[in-house]
């Protein structure tokens, strides 16, 4: 059991504590939004997965909290796993540097094990923090800043598709967005599975607009059936030469190349705009290949998902490998000793893997942080070895394991949780 420092109590939170949660959150993450405006937004929290540390001497005041989202059908290479999305991690500034984060992470890991979630994912507000808890940088994303009418390479079948543009309505578009987003089979592509997350995502609160318009949706259809969508907001502006409006794409999903071409073609040609900013795209998103001049799109790369392996044998057996692999991994894990030791991983390409403890000599030695970084197939074991973070003990094993752990599709999450 996790030990809470300074006599603090672990509190399971309920919806009636939302104001207390938001009060703590605004201390940890400063905002100019009023409490009334924050309370008007549907809470995305799953309350049975939301916990705080409280000081018994100050009833009602929360000094730290953490929560997780249930990603019960999260894509991993070649499979799907139950994953915990760690979120809303906050410590009141008066209580910093007292070990509260350590206690909350320990509690989170216990809850993951109890729920049978062998992997935890997060977005890092500060990327230097979570490596010490065994989280490795597992995916990256790219954002583009495009000029209006940026040229795209043609795609066959695009002429058969139609487009409709509408103001977002949760009642009209909720099922469409959930179905198309949930149909993407890309590692790390976490979907908004809980009703709380779905209600929050399409809620058009003024605090979400940032000076832009109400939320719009572009829907691409084939024979009346949606095959793609984009959520976006425009901002009107004028310069000496005329309109200088901009478009911010929050999320774009396309089921096939023709849908991607039509979706981006229309977004790139909205009237009274001169600049379009993409959402979080995978490093191999089709748009990057469709652009005639990708350099002009001013791509910028960012860290995306951080992955922490909670149950090593279950996690490694729960994904597939793109090349045959037979390797003994010697893993260190300071916080979860059950993961530490030597493990033999064997699998044929794209087939079910076996993971067993072994006394055999190690082929590769690495920390669980590096294993988490490589888990989704977007970070190369060989690249980590080049930084001195993976040690090859059997010649040739690094190249073979790196090929196996990779994946044909780059991992990414399309939204920040």
DAKA-V48946 format. One record per residue. SS is DSSP state (2 for helix, 1 for strand, 0 for the rest). OMEGA is omega in whole degrees, 0 to 359 (NA if undefined). D_CENTER is the distance of its C-alpha to the mean C-alpha in Angstrom with 2 decimals. Layout:
BEGIN
SS,OMEGA,D_CENTER
SS,OMEGA,D_CENTER
END
This chain:
BEGIN
0,178,28.26
0,178,26.49
0,181,29.07
0,185,28.59
2,170,30.33
2,178,33.15
2,180,34.03
0,181,30.96
1,173,30.21
1,184,27.00
1,172,26.79
1,187,25.00
0,180,24.23
0,185,25.27
2,180,24.95
2,178,28.18
2,184,26.54
2,180,24.16
2,178,26.35
2,178,26.37
2,181,22.58
2,177,22.42
2,178,25.31
2,182,23.57
2,180,20.34
2,171,22.53
2,182,24.19
2,182,21.04
0,186,19.47
0,179,22.55
0,175,22.79
0,180,25.78
0,180,24.92
0,178,27.56
2,179,27.15
2,179,28.57
2,179,25.98
2,180,23.11
2,181,24.84
0,180,25.17
0,176,21.46
0,180,20.53
0,178,18.74
0,188,15.32
0,166,16.11
0,192,17.13
2,177,20.32
2,179,21.10
2,185,18.05
1,188,18.85
1,180,21.21
1,168,23.10
1,183,25.76
1,178,28.97
0,181,32.28
0,180,35.16
0,180,37.43
0,183,35.53
0,178,34.88
0,181,32.14
0,177,30.39
1,181,26.92
1,177,26.40
1,178,22.86
1,170,20.15
1,178,16.85
1,173,15.13
1,176,12.56
1,179,11.26
1,174,12.69
1,188,10.60
1,184,13.92
1,186,13.48
1,177,10.29
1,168,11.17
1,183,12.10
0,175,14.83
0,182,17.65
1,178,16.75
1,182,14.76
1,168,14.36
1,186,14.18
1,174,11.24
1,177,11.08
1,181,8.19
1,187,10.21
1,176,10.72
1,177,13.88
1,186,15.29
1,174,18.50
1,177,21.93
0,183,24.96
2,178,26.35
2,185,29.67
2,179,28.18
0,175,26.30
0,178,27.22
0,176,28.57
0,183,26.24
2,179,24.36
2,177,20.86
2,182,22.23
2,181,23.54
2,178,20.39
2,178,18.31
2,177,21.25
2,178,21.29
2,179,17.61
2,178,18.33
2,180,21.47
2,177,19.83
2,179,17.36
2,181,20.52
2,182,22.46
2,182,20.05
0,178,19.79
0,187,16.07
0,183,16.28
1,173,12.75
1,178,10.67
1,175,7.07
1,163,6.49
0,183,6.29
0,174,9.93
0,175,12.41
0,189,14.84
0,180,13.84
0,188,17.27
0,200,16.91
2,176,14.74
2,182,16.31
2,175,19.40
2,175,17.79
0,175,16.87
0,177,13.19
1,180,12.98
1,191,11.02
0,178,9.73
0,176,8.36
1,176,9.51
1,178,9.78
1,173,13.12
1,183,14.60
0,173,18.14
1,191,21.07
1,172,23.56
1,178,27.14
0,180,28.47
0,172,29.80
0,187,28.03
0,176,29.47
1,175,27.65
0,184,29.13
0,179,30.57
0,179,29.20
0,178,31.61
0,183,31.52
2,183,29.97
2,181,33.28
2,184,33.04
1,178,30.00
1,184,30.31
1,168,28.23
1,181,28.36
1,185,27.15
1,170,26.92
1,185,25.94
0,174,23.01
0,178,24.36
2,181,22.35
2,184,25.37
2,190,25.71
2,183,22.20
2,181,20.10
2,180,20.92
2,181,20.58
2,180,17.03
2,183,16.01
2,182,17.97
2,178,16.96
2,181,13.19
2,179,13.64
0,180,15.89
0,181,13.54
0,181,13.77
0,181,11.30
0,179,9.80
0,184,6.19
0,182,6.64
0,180,6.13
0,181,9.05
0,188,10.80
0,185,13.40
0,177,15.35
2,179,18.09
2,179,17.23
2,181,13.80
2,179,15.56
2,180,18.42
2,191,16.58
2,182,14.57
0,176,17.87
0,188,19.98
0,179,21.53
0,177,22.42
2,182,24.27
2,178,22.12
2,192,19.20
0,179,21.52
0,180,22.16
0,179,25.54
0,184,24.46
0,173,25.67
0,183,24.63
0,178,21.64
1,175,22.75
1,172,21.69
1,181,22.92
1,176,23.42
1,183,24.62
1,172,27.02
1,182,29.14
0,178,32.30
0,181,30.90
1,179,27.73
1,177,24.34
1,178,22.55
1,176,20.14
1,171,19.13
1,172,17.94
1,185,17.46
1,174,19.21
1,175,21.55
1,174,24.62
1,179,26.59
0,177,30.30
0,182,32.12
1,176,35.46
1,183,37.02
0,183,40.52
0,180,40.06
1,186,38.48
1,177,35.01
0,180,32.01
1,181,29.34
1,179,25.64
1,174,22.76
1,179,19.16
1,181,16.93
1,183,14.03
1,179,12.76
1,180,14.74
1,178,15.09
1,185,18.17
0,182,19.59
0,184,21.90
2,181,23.23
2,179,25.79
2,178,23.38
2,180,21.18
2,182,24.46
2,181,25.77
2,183,22.67
2,177,22.46
2,181,26.26
2,178,26.59
2,182,23.95
0,183,25.77
0,175,29.09
0,183,28.95
0,175,32.19
0,178,32.70
1,178,29.54
1,185,29.42
1,181,25.80
1,178,22.48
1,181,19.10
0,169,16.21
0,182,12.68
0,182,9.75
1,173,11.29
1,181,11.03
0,176,13.82
0,179,15.94
0,181,15.39
2,181,18.88
2,181,19.55
2,177,19.92
2,179,22.64
2,183,24.22
1,176,24.92
0,181,28.45
0,183,27.82
0,180,24.25
2,180,25.60
2,178,26.72
2,176,23.19
0,182,22.59
0,174,19.23
1,185,17.26
1,183,14.60
1,173,11.93
1,186,9.84
0,183,6.11
0,169,4.75
1,186,7.91
1,177,9.49
1,178,12.70
1,181,15.21
0,181,17.18
0,190,19.65
2,183,20.31
2,179,22.64
2,181,20.70
2,182,17.40
2,177,19.35
2,183,21.45
0,176,18.62
0,177,17.54
0,184,19.98
0,189,21.30
0,175,22.43
0,177,25.72
0,182,28.12
1,172,27.47
1,189,29.75
1,174,28.77
1,180,29.36
1,172,26.65
1,190,27.81
1,170,24.94
1,178,25.17
0,185,23.24
0,187,24.75
0,180,23.07
0,186,23.05
2,180,26.36
2,178,26.09
2,187,23.65
0,178,26.15
1,182,28.86
1,182,29.47
1,176,27.75
1,178,28.95
1,178,26.42
1,178,28.20
1,166,27.13
0,182,28.42
0,175,26.28
0,179,23.87
0,181,25.68
0,182,25.12
0,172,24.97
1,180,27.08
1,184,26.20
1,173,29.20
1,184,30.44
0,173,33.19
0,181,35.90
0,179,35.93
0,183,35.54
0,171,32.07
0,179,31.05
1,175,28.01
1,182,27.31
1,175,23.97
1,179,22.08
2,177,19.30
2,180,17.03
2,177,17.82
2,176,17.54
2,179,13.93
2,182,13.34
2,193,15.14
2,184,13.84
0,176,11.46
0,183,14.28
0,179,13.08
0,186,15.06
0,173,18.78
2,178,20.83
2,177,23.69
2,177,21.91
2,177,21.24
2,177,24.88
2,177,25.98
0,179,24.68
0,185,26.62
0,174,23.71
1,182,24.71
1,177,28.41
1,179,30.13
0,175,33.16
0,183,34.23
0,179,34.81
0,184,32.81
2,182,30.26
2,180,27.55
2,181,27.78
2,180,27.82
2,179,24.86
2,178,22.81
2,182,23.72
2,183,22.85
2,178,19.39
0,179,18.38
0,184,17.26
0,183,18.54
0,182,15.26
0,179,12.72
0,173,9.18
0,166,6.34
0,187,3.66
0,183,6.48
0,182,6.13
0,180,5.92
0,NA,6.66
END
